[in-house]
Amino acid sequence: MSRATLAGRVIVLAGGLSHERDVSLRSGRRVSQALRGHGVDVDELDISAELLPALQSDPPACVIPLVHGEAGEDGALREVLELVGVPYVGARPDACRLAFDKPVAKTLIARTGLHTPPAVALPAETFKELGARTVMDSVLAEVGLPLVVKPARGGSALGCTVVHGADALPGAMVSCLAYDRVALVERFVDGTEVAVTVLEQPAGNLRALPPVEVRPDGAVYDYAARYTAGTTEFVAPAEITAEALTGCEEAALTAHRTLGLRHLSRTDLMVDAEGTAWFLEVNVAPGVTDTSLVPLAVEAAGLDLGAVYADLAAAAAAATDLETSWRSQQP
């Protein structure tokens, strides 16, 4: 899938100060090692006050942002990279803002006709102003049980709880609001959890990599199940019907296009007993750790992780060069 020759150094950004710092550092190390194995000159940098001076004094050919959580996925980091004119892999700032805000993303995805579980988004202030018990009773009446409570903005299942009984809802809300001021309360879909990586290829063609099925030892694919080796079984391609596989791939491609994403994304879905794919969320900087789903999808597709990221970096650098050349010729 060679696109363009990557000339120069690549900087992998990882770390940051979010709750997902450790996961980000692991992702950064994995991608850096894969790139070096592919012959790419790589530096790893954290997010700090020294970052911008380093980028400006010795500009890289491209940056690969692997900072998870708000600091890396809400668009702000990419806005700054654009301000200093540094090419980077991944979605542009406006697309990041849409994708990172789960209620907004769900609304846009629902308009395409894709299935997404009914949900309500409630800021912490709503519970204080209207009374927590009254609000939670209304939520239970509208969304029903079981349901899922999760931060409207965030990842790695931090603050996410599946609620089977009304008495567990207050605790789930407290846990969720410790990570974000807005709670997304969503109807629980019972079924098979599947993740689909979408990869941009030459000429802008999009490819859905083989869907990865997630089989956690426990009932929920939580933080521990995601990042503790041996606690979750992964199957690629997912062992679901051919129709469901196609549905998952089409849903991921639709989400990528609808939200205006770029280069690479991962869409999380649930497939119910009837084979219907339900959109849950999309990730603009998905994890690339030893237990993450993107490397599994890349491997299942017969691709090399280092080659994938090298090609994406080359494409990002080439696109920036073309844009700069075009702007310089405008009156």
C-alpha positions in Angstrom: 0.0 0.0 0.0 2.9 2.3 -0.7 1.9 5.9 -1.1 4.8 8.3 -1.0 8.4 8.2 0.2 8.8 9.4 3.8 11.9 11.6 3.9 13.0 12.8 7.3 12.3 12.2 11.0 9.0 11.2 12.5 8.0 12.3 16.0 5.6 10.1 17.9 3.7 12.1 20.5 2.6 10.1 23.6 1.8 10.7 27.2 0.0 13.8 28.2 -1.8 14.4 31.5 -5.1 12.6 31.0 -6.3 9.5 32.9 -5.1 7.5 29.8 -1.5 8.6 30.1 -0.1 5.1 30.7 -2.0 3.7 27.7 -0.8 6.5 25.5 2.8 5.8 26.5 2.4 2.2 25.7 0.9 3.0 22.3 3.7 5.4 21.5 6.4 2.8 22.3 4.6 0.2 20.2 4.3 2.4 17.1 7.9 3.8 17.5 9.3 0.3 17.6 7.2 -0.7 14.6 8.4 2.3 12.6 12.1 1.7 13.5 11.7 -1.9 12.4 10.6 -0.4 9.1 13.7 1.8 8.8 12.1 5.1 9.9 14.0 7.6 12.0 11.8 8.1 15.1 11.8 10.3 18.2 9.3 9.9 21.0 8.2 13.1 22.8 5.7 13.8 25.6 3.4 16.8 25.9 5.2 19.6 27.7 6.2 23.3 27.4 9.3 22.2 25.5 7.3 20.5 22.7 6.6 23.6 20.5 10.1 25.0 20.6 11.4 21.5 19.7 9.0 21.3 16.7 9.9 24.7 15.5 13.7 24.5 16.0 14.0 21.1 14.3 10.8 20.5 12.3 10.0 16.8 11.7 8.7 15.3 8.4 5.6 14.3 10.3 4.1 13.9 13.8 2.0 10.9 14.8 -0.2 12.0 17.8 -1.0 9.0 20.1 -2.1 11.0 23.0 -5.3 9.5 24.3 -8.1 11.2 26.2 -9.2 14.9 26.0 -5.7 16.3 25.6 -5.1 14.3 22.4 -8.5 13.7 20.9 -10.5 16.8 21.4 -8.8 18.6 18.5 -6.8 21.1 20.5 -3.4 19.4 20.0 -4.0 19.2 16.3 -5.0 22.9 16.2 -1.6 23.7 17.7 0.2 21.4 15.2 -1.5 23.3 12.4 -0.6 26.6 13.9 3.1 25.8 13.8 2.8 24.1 10.3 3.7 20.6 11.3 2.2 17.7 9.3 0.5 15.1 11.4 -1.3 11.7 11.0 -5.0 11.6 11.9 -8.2 13.6 11.9 -8.3 17.4 11.6 -9.3 19.4 14.6 -13.0 20.0 13.6 -13.5 16.3 13.0 -11.9 15.4 16.3 -14.3 17.7 18.2 -17.3 15.9 16.6 -16.0 12.4 17.2 -14.7 12.9 20.7 -18.1 14.2 21.9 -20.1 11.0 22.0 -23.6 12.6 22.1 -22.7 14.8 19.1 -21.2 11.8 17.2 -24.3 9.7 18.0 -26.6 12.4 16.7 -24.7 12.7 13.4 -24.5 9.0 13.0 -28.2 8.5 13.7 -29.0 10.9 10.8 -27.3 8.5 8.4 -29.8 5.8 9.2 -27.3 3.7 11.2 -28.5 2.2 14.5 -27.2 3.7 17.7 -28.7 3.0 21.2 -31.2 5.6 22.6 -29.4 7.8 25.1 -29.6 11.0 27.1 -26.6 13.3 27.9 -26.8 15.0 31.3 -24.4 17.5 32.8 -23.6 17.3 36.5 -25.4 20.6 37.1 -28.7 19.0 36.0 -28.7 16.7 39.0 -27.9 19.5 41.4 -30.5 21.9 40.0 -33.4 19.5 39.4 -32.7 16.9 42.0 -30.7 13.8 41.5 -33.5 11.3 42.4 -36.1 13.0 40.1 -33.7 13.1 37.2 -32.6 9.5 37.6 -36.2 8.3 37.9 -36.9 10.0 34.6 -33.8 8.5 33.0 -34.9 5.0 34.1 -38.4 5.6 32.7 -37.0 6.8 29.3 -33.9 4.7 28.7 -34.9 1.6 30.6 -32.8 -1.2 32.1 -30.2 -2.4 31.6 -28.3 0.7 30.6 -24.7 2.0 30.3 -23.4 5.1 32.0 -20.2 6.6 30.6 -18.5 9.9 30.3 -19.6 11.9 27.2 -15.9 12.6 26.5 -13.2 10.1 27.2 -12.0 6.6 26.4 -10.6 3.3 27.6 -13.9 2.6 29.4 -12.9 4.8 32.3 -15.9 5.8 34.3 -18.1 3.4 32.3 -20.6 1.1 34.2 -23.3 -1.3 33.0 -26.4 -0.8 35.3 -28.8 -3.7 35.7 -30.8 -2.4 38.7 -32.1 1.1 39.7 -30.2 0.9 43.0 -26.8 0.9 41.1 -27.5 4.0 39.0 -26.4 6.6 41.6 -23.0 5.0 42.1 -22.6 4.7 38.3 -23.3 8.4 38.0 -20.8 9.3 40.6 -18.1 7.1 39.0 -18.8 8.6 35.6 -18.9 12.3 36.7 -15.4 11.8 38.2 -14.1 11.7 34.7 -16.3 14.2 32.9 -18.9 16.8 33.8 -21.4 15.2 31.3 -22.8 11.7 31.7 -24.0 9.8 28.6 -26.7 7.3 29.7 -27.3 4.8 26.9 -29.5 1.8 26.5 -27.5 -1.4 26.9 -27.3 -3.6 23.8 -26.8 -7.2 24.5 -24.7 -9.0 21.9 -21.2 -9.3 20.4 -18.8 -6.4 20.8 -16.9 -5.7 17.6 -14.3 -3.1 16.6 -13.6 -2.1 13.0 -10.5 -0.2 12.0 -10.8 2.1 8.9 -7.6 2.7 7.0 -7.2 5.4 4.3 -5.3 4.1 1.3 -3.8 5.8 -1.8 -6.0 8.2 -3.7 -8.2 8.6 -0.6 -9.8 5.1 -0.8 -11.0 3.8 2.5 -10.6 0.2 3.6 -12.3 -1.5 6.5 -9.9 -3.9 8.1 -11.3 -7.3 9.4 -13.6 -6.7 12.3 -12.2 -7.8 15.7 -14.5 -9.5 18.1 -14.0 -8.8 21.8 -14.7 -11.6 24.4 -13.8 -10.3 27.9 -13.6 -12.9 30.7 -16.0 -10.7 32.7 -19.3 -9.3 31.6 -17.9 -5.9 30.6 -14.9 -4.9 28.4 -13.6 -2.4 31.0 -10.2 -0.8 31.5 -8.7 -3.9 33.1 -10.1 -6.2 30.4 -8.6 -3.8 27.7 -5.1 -3.5 29.0 -4.4 -6.6 31.2 -2.9 -9.4 29.0 -4.9 -12.7 29.1 -8.2 -11.2 30.5 -9.8 -10.9 27.1 -10.0 -13.1 24.0 -9.9 -11.4 20.6 -11.0 -13.0 17.4 -10.2 -11.5 14.0 -12.2 -11.6 11.8 -15.1 -11.7 14.2 -17.1 -14.9 14.3 -20.4 -13.4 13.2 -22.5 -13.9 10.1 -21.3 -12.7 6.8 -24.2 -10.2 6.7 -23.2 -8.9 10.1 -19.6 -8.6 9.1 -20.6 -6.5 6.1 -22.9 -4.4 8.3 -20.1 -3.7 10.7 -17.7 -2.7 8.0 -20.2 -0.5 6.3 -21.1 1.2 9.6 -17.4 2.0 10.3 -16.9 3.4 6.9 -20.1 5.5 7.2 -18.9 6.8 10.6 -15.5 7.7 9.2 -16.9 9.6 6.3 -19.8 11.2 8.2 -17.5 12.7 10.9 -14.9 13.8 8.4 -12.1 11.6 9.8 -8.7 11.1 8.1 -6.1 8.4 7.8 -7.2 5.9 10.5 -10.1 5.5 12.9 -11.6 2.7 15.0 -15.4 2.3 15.4 -16.8 0.3 18.3 -20.1 -1.5 17.7 -22.4 -4.1 19.2 -24.0 -6.8 17.1 -27.3 -8.0 18.5 -29.0 -11.4 18.2 -30.6 -10.4 14.9 -27.2 -9.4 13.4 -27.9 -5.7 13.5 -24.8 -3.5 14.1 -25.3 -0.7 16.7 -22.8 2.2 16.6 -21.4 3.0 20.0 -18.5 5.4 19.4 -15.5 6.2 17.2 -11.9 6.7 18.1 -9.6 9.2 16.3 -6.4 8.1 18.2 -7.1 4.5 19.0 -4.8 2.5 21.3 -1.9 0.6 19.7 -0.7 -1.3 22.8 0.0 -5.1 22.9 -3.6 -5.7 23.8 -5.2 -3.1 21.5 -7.5 -3.8 18.7 -5.9 -1.8 15.8 -2.8 -4.0 15.7 -5.0 -7.1 15.7 -7.0 -5.8 12.7 -3.8 -4.8 10.9 -2.4 -8.3 11.4 -5.6 -10.0 10.3 -5.5 -7.9 7.1 -2.0 -9.2 6.3 -0.4 -5.8 6.8 2.7 -4.7 8.7 2.0 -2.2 11.5 5.3 -0.2 10.9 4.5 0.0 7.1 1.0 1.2 7.8 2.1 4.1 10.0 5.0 4.9 7.8 2.7 5.2 4.8 0.2 7.3 6.8 3.1 9.6 7.9 4.3 9.9 4.3 0.8 10.7 3.1 0.3 13.4 5.7 3.7 15.0 4.9 3.0 14.9 1.2 -0.5 16.4 1.6 0.9 19.3 3.6 3.6 19.9 1.0 1.0 20.1 -1.7 -1.2 22.4 0.3 1.7 24.7 1.1 2.7 24.8 -2.6 -0.9 25.6 -3.6 -1.2 28.4 -1.1 2.1 30.0 -2.2 0.8 30.3 -5.7 -2.4 32.1 -4.8 -2.7 35.8 -5.3 
